[in-house]
Amino acid sequence: MDRRSFTKLALSGLAFSFVADSAGRAASLGETLPTSPAPATPRSVPDGPLATQPYAKLLERAKAALDQHGHMFELRDRVALADFNAPSRELRFHVVDLIGGQASSYLVAHGRGSDPGHSGWLQSFSNEPNSLASCSGAFKTGEIYEGQHGRAIRLMGLDPQNNNAEMRAIVVHGADYVSEDHIATWGKIGRSEGCFALARHMLPQFIGLIGPGRMLYADKIIGAPA
């Protein structure tokens, strides 16, 4: 576009929209755009399907934690939510796209120490070593590695209530006791030793979506609909 044409657009109030639209097309085509010194915060997801989900309050809490720990995250486009307000038989582990508003959901186990009676519901959290319990709060996903459970992704606890996560080896891994067949037989999935255990066949998809360097947020909001 020549300068004369651009001036006419500016006078008509259309120049900015042209530049923004051009930049958006360039990004979608995979072209490299200039980077700013600090990562941009994604726009808030507008009211829509996510606002009506049972985990909507948990998502708001996670977004606040993402702002609180913003210096820890360069990747702010997606977060993982473990909604322990729901029973283990439900899809309560969600990877939410904060920009597009889509979500993918999975089964996830809680720790034995969080549900001693194996009711299928998380009763309590603990950050204590050897508690075998789940812990709550914000985590940063780390290295993808091969361990005793196969492929897994490490977690770093960022809050006082989960800062022992690395020492306790709290990770995301696959497990045979997390499956629809287990639910059909027992009405619930099995329990972990505090890790976020997924169905083995769903783990690659989860890791592909969340990857290292993003936030995982876990909690049970008292008073939220079950």
C-alpha positions as CSV (number, residue, x, y, z in Angstrom):
1,M,0.0,0.0,0.0
2,D,1.4,3.5,-0.9
3,R,1.5,6.4,1.5
4,R,-1.4,8.2,-0.2
5,S,-3.7,5.2,0.1
6,F,-2.7,4.6,3.7
7,T,-3.4,8.3,4.6
8,K,-6.9,8.0,3.1
9,L,-7.5,4.9,5.2
10,A,-6.3,6.7,8.3
11,L,-8.7,9.5,7.7
12,S,-11.5,7.1,7.4
13,G,-10.5,5.2,10.6
14,L,-9.6,2.0,8.8
15,A,-5.8,2.1,8.9
16,F,-5.4,0.4,12.2
17,S,-7.8,-2.4,11.3
18,F,-5.8,-3.0,8.1
19,V,-2.5,-3.3,10.0
20,A,-4.0,-5.6,12.7
21,D,-5.6,-7.8,10.1
22,S,-2.4,-8.0,8.1
23,A,-0.4,-9.0,11.2
24,G,-3.0,-11.6,12.1
25,R,-2.8,-13.2,8.6
26,A,1.0,-13.2,8.8
27,A,0.9,-15.0,12.2
28,S,-1.5,-17.6,10.9
29,L,0.7,-18.3,7.9
30,G,3.7,-19.0,10.2
31,E,5.7,-15.9,9.5
32,T,7.9,-14.5,12.2
33,L,6.6,-11.3,13.8
34,P,8.7,-9.0,15.9
35,T,8.8,-10.1,19.6
36,S,8.3,-7.8,22.5
37,P,10.6,-7.9,25.5
38,A,7.9,-9.5,27.7
39,P,5.3,-12.1,26.6
40,A,1.9,-10.7,25.9
41,T,-1.0,-11.8,28.2
42,P,-3.7,-13.5,26.1
43,R,-7.0,-11.8,26.0
44,S,-9.6,-13.1,28.4
45,V,-12.0,-15.7,27.0
46,P,-15.3,-14.0,26.4
47,D,-18.5,-15.3,28.0
48,G,-19.4,-18.4,26.2
49,P,-19.3,-22.2,26.6
50,L,-16.5,-22.0,29.2
51,A,-18.4,-19.7,31.4
52,T,-21.2,-22.3,31.8
53,Q,-18.8,-25.2,32.6
54,P,-18.7,-26.6,36.2
55,Y,-15.0,-25.6,36.3
56,A,-15.7,-22.0,35.4
57,K,-14.8,-20.8,39.0
58,L,-11.7,-22.9,39.0
59,L,-10.6,-21.4,35.7
60,E,-11.0,-17.9,37.1
61,R,-8.8,-18.9,40.0
62,A,-6.2,-20.4,37.7
63,K,-6.1,-17.2,35.6
64,A,-5.5,-15.2,38.7
65,A,-2.7,-17.6,39.7
66,L,-1.3,-17.2,36.2
67,D,-1.1,-13.4,36.7
68,Q,0.4,-13.9,40.2
69,H,3.1,-16.2,38.9
70,G,3.4,-14.5,35.5
71,H,7.2,-14.1,35.7
72,M,7.4,-17.9,35.7
73,F,5.5,-18.4,32.4
74,E,6.4,-17.5,28.9
75,L,3.6,-19.8,27.6
76,R,0.3,-18.4,28.7
77,D,-2.0,-19.7,25.9
78,R,-3.2,-22.8,27.6
79,V,-3.6,-24.1,31.2
80,A,-4.5,-27.5,32.6
81,L,-7.1,-27.7,35.3
82,A,-7.6,-30.5,37.8
83,D,-11.2,-30.0,39.1
84,F,-11.2,-32.1,42.2
85,N,-14.7,-30.9,43.0
86,A,-15.8,-33.7,40.7
87,P,-15.7,-37.4,41.4
88,S,-13.0,-39.6,39.8
89,R,-15.5,-41.2,37.4
90,E,-15.9,-37.9,35.6
91,L,-13.7,-36.1,33.0
92,R,-12.3,-33.6,35.5
93,F,-8.9,-32.8,34.0
94,H,-9.1,-30.1,31.4
95,V,-6.7,-28.4,29.0
96,V,-8.2,-25.0,28.3
97,D,-7.2,-22.8,25.4
98,L,-7.3,-19.3,26.9
99,I,-7.2,-17.6,23.5
100,G,-9.7,-19.7,21.5
101,G,-11.9,-20.9,24.3
102,Q,-11.8,-24.6,23.5
103,A,-11.1,-27.4,26.1
104,S,-10.1,-31.0,26.0
105,S,-11.1,-33.2,29.0
106,Y,-9.7,-36.3,30.6
107,L,-10.0,-38.7,33.5
108,V,-7.5,-38.1,36.3
109,A,-6.8,-39.9,39.6
110,H,-6.3,-38.3,43.0
111,G,-4.0,-39.6,45.7
112,R,-4.8,-42.5,48.1
113,G,-4.0,-40.2,51.0
114,S,-6.7,-37.8,49.8
115,D,-9.4,-40.5,49.8
116,P,-8.5,-43.1,52.4
117,G,-11.9,-44.8,52.1
118,H,-11.7,-45.0,48.3
119,S,-15.0,-43.2,47.9
120,G,-14.1,-41.8,44.4
121,W,-14.1,-38.3,45.8
122,L,-11.1,-36.2,47.0
123,Q,-11.6,-35.5,50.7
124,S,-8.4,-33.4,51.5
125,F,-5.1,-32.2,50.2
126,S,-1.6,-32.6,51.7
127,N,1.8,-31.3,50.8
128,E,3.5,-33.6,53.3
129,P,6.1,-36.2,52.2
130,N,4.8,-39.8,52.4
131,S,1.2,-38.5,52.7
132,L,0.3,-40.2,49.3
133,A,-2.2,-37.3,48.9
134,S,-2.8,-34.9,46.1
135,C,-1.8,-31.3,46.6
136,S,-3.5,-28.1,45.4
137,G,-2.3,-24.9,43.8
138,A,-0.3,-23.8,40.8
139,F,2.3,-26.0,39.2
140,K,4.7,-25.4,36.3
141,T,5.1,-28.3,33.9
142,G,8.7,-29.3,33.3
143,E,10.7,-32.0,31.6
144,I,9.2,-34.9,29.7
145,Y,11.0,-38.1,30.6
146,E,10.7,-41.9,30.8
147,G,10.2,-43.2,34.3
148,Q,8.8,-46.1,36.2
149,H,5.3,-45.4,34.9
150,G,6.6,-44.8,31.3
151,R,6.4,-41.4,29.8
152,A,5.7,-38.6,32.3
153,I,6.0,-34.9,32.7
154,R,7.5,-33.3,35.8
155,L,5.8,-30.6,37.9
156,M,7.2,-27.8,40.0
157,G,4.9,-26.6,42.8
158,L,4.7,-22.8,43.0
159,D,2.6,-22.3,46.1
160,P,3.2,-23.0,49.8
161,Q,0.6,-25.8,49.7
162,N,2.4,-27.7,46.9
163,N,6.1,-26.6,47.1
164,N,7.1,-30.2,48.0
165,A,5.9,-31.5,44.7
166,E,9.3,-32.0,43.2
167,M,10.7,-33.7,46.3
168,R,7.6,-35.9,46.4
169,A,8.0,-36.7,42.7
170,I,4.5,-35.5,41.9
171,V,4.2,-35.8,38.1
172,V,1.7,-36.4,35.4
173,H,1.9,-40.0,34.2
174,G,-0.2,-42.8,32.7
175,A,-1.8,-45.6,34.7
176,D,-3.8,-48.8,33.9
177,Y,-6.3,-48.0,36.8
178,V,-7.5,-44.9,35.0
179,S,-9.9,-46.2,32.4
180,E,-13.6,-46.4,31.3
181,D,-13.4,-50.2,32.0
182,H,-12.4,-49.5,35.6
183,I,-15.3,-47.2,36.0
184,A,-17.7,-49.7,34.5
185,T,-16.5,-52.3,37.0
186,W,-16.0,-50.2,40.2
187,G,-17.9,-47.0,39.5
188,K,-14.7,-45.0,39.9
189,I,-11.0,-45.1,38.8
190,G,-8.1,-46.1,41.0
191,R,-6.0,-43.9,43.2
192,S,-2.4,-42.7,42.7
193,E,0.2,-41.8,45.3
194,G,-0.4,-38.1,44.8
195,C,0.4,-37.9,41.1
196,F,-2.0,-36.7,38.4
197,A,-2.5,-40.1,36.7
198,L,-4.3,-40.3,33.3
199,A,-5.4,-43.2,31.0
200,R,-2.2,-44.4,29.3
201,H,-3.7,-43.9,25.8
202,M,-4.6,-40.3,26.5
203,L,-1.3,-39.2,28.0
204,P,0.4,-38.4,24.7
205,Q,-2.5,-36.1,23.7
206,F,-2.3,-34.4,27.0
207,I,1.4,-33.9,26.9
208,G,1.2,-32.7,23.3
209,L,-1.3,-30.0,24.3
210,I,0.3,-28.8,27.6
211,G,4.0,-29.5,27.1
212,P,6.7,-28.1,29.3
213,G,6.5,-24.5,30.6
214,R,2.7,-24.1,31.1
215,M,0.5,-23.9,34.2
216,L,-1.3,-26.8,35.8
217,Y,-3.8,-25.7,38.5
218,A,-5.5,-28.1,40.9
219,D,-8.1,-27.4,43.6
220,K,-11.4,-28.2,45.1
221,I,-13.6,-25.2,45.5
222,I,-15.9,-25.6,48.5
223,G,-19.5,-24.7,47.6
224,A,-19.0,-25.2,43.8
225,P,-21.6,-27.5,42.2
226,A,-20.5,-31.1,42.2
